[in-house]
Amino acid sequence: MQTMKFFIYLFICAGVTYLIRMIPFVLCRGKLENQFIRSFLFYVPYAVLGAMTFPAIFTSTGSMASGTAGTVVALILAYRRKGLLQVAVGACAAAFLVELLRVLL
């Protein structure tokens, strides 16, 4: 890629990113009083993060079965209020065991 094209694309991406972050500050100068909008905006980052990562969980391993096993174990451990490290290690171990069984059988 040419250097000039790269910098043009870089400045366009930087401008779009800046506008996305700047527009809410310009349009909403006062505190939002509407409880629905405030709660909606509070949960948007969690919803976007979930929408981006959840499909990748099932496709990150060699098969759908190991991704599903890791997800189920992670959900069970998280429901039982285990720590982040325990949940991550448990999910990885479950996915690894399912992949190992899949290869051996």
N, C-alpha and C positions, 0 to 999 in steps of 0.2 A: 504494500500500500504506500502511496506517496505520502511524504511528510505533511504536505499542505492539506491534503484530504483528511489526514488523521487529526490535525489541529482544528479543522472546521467541524468535524464530527464531535470532537472533544468539547468545543465551545457550545455547540448546540445541545449536547447532553447536559452540560453544566447549567446552561440557561434554563432548560426545561426543569431540571431538578430544583433550581433556585425558585422558579415561578411556582412550582407545586408547594413549596414550603412557605413562600412569601404571601401568596394570595389569601390564605385564611387570616393572617395577621392584619392585612389591609381591610378585608371585608368585615371582620368581627373584632371591632376595637373594644367593645364593652364585654362584660361577663355574660355568658349565655345563661339565660334564666329558664329556658325550657328544659325541664327534667328529662324528657324523652330524647332530645338531641344530645344532651350532655351524656346520658347513659349510652346512647348509640356511639358517640365518638370515643367513649371510654373503651368499648369492646372492639372497635375496628382493628387495632393492631393485633389483638389475639386472634381474631377471625382470619385476617390476612396471613398471619404466620401459620395458622393451622391449615389453611387452604394451600399454602405453598409447600409445607413439609409433609402433610399426611399422605398424598399420593406417592411421594418419593420413598416413603417407608416401605411400601410394597414392591417397589421396583429396584430397591438398592441391593438386594441379594440376588442370588442366582435363580430363585424360584419364588412364586407367590406364597407357597406354604411356609417357608422360613420367615418371610416378612410378616405373615399373619401370626405365626407363633411368637415372634418377638414383640409384636404389638399387643397381643393378648397378655403376655407375661408382664409387659410394661404397664398396661392398664390395671392389672390386678395388683401389682406392687404399688403403683401410685394410689390406688383406691385404699390400700392399707396404710397409707401415709408413710411410706418408706422414703429415704433420702434420694436425691437425684443420682448419686453415684450408684446406689443399690439398684435403682430402676434401670439405669443404663447398662450396668453389668449383667443384670438378669435378662434383659431383652437381648443383649449381644450373645449371651450364653445360650439362650433358647434358640435363636436363629442359627447359631453355629451347630448346635446339636441336631437340629432338623436337617441342615445341609449335610452334616456328616452322615446321618442315617440315610439320607437320600442317595448319597454317593455309594455307601456301602451296600445298600439294598438295590 
